[in-house]
């Protein structure tokens, strides 16, 4: 299989793509991300911005990029600024449903782009303030959208998921597989 370029510094995305058996190299897109009126538009636009930036430097290569956000009540919860911000986000998610949105952009060798959206609903258990404080002290939430990592310690807080599990980690692998099949990668 041909090596693709992954326009992402996310270790979680690296692992998920490795697990798919897709050979890739990393070329981080250093771009200014946008925040639009909806989470859906935001992730799709950011995925496109990242893919285009890398494609401009490496034309005639397959480029894959993604952008993931957590949203509740239509408001995007990004990565926490500090421990207090993480505690606030986790308190807000406690006992409630929220959505995880990932926009994925694939640019083929011929320059054709395909942008898709994956949405997964996640329900969190009621989390006590003591549990939140202990979790934040682990450092795990500090570089995660919504201040949690479902594949990590916070997986114990998730009571139900509707949709793609890998999407919540940061890359909906089954959707990526279908996108690669559409350009005859497989």
Buried (B, 14 or more C-beta within 10 A) or exposed (E): EEEBBBBBEBEBBBBBBEEBEBEBEBBEBEBEBEEEEEBBBBBBBBBBBBBBBBBEEBEEBBBBBBBBBBBBEEEBBBBBEEBEBBBBBBBBBBEEEBBBBBBBBBBBBEEEBBBBBBBBEBBBBEBEEEBBEEBBEEEBBBEBBBBBBBBBBBEEBBEEBEBBBBBBBBBBBEBBBEBBEBBEBE
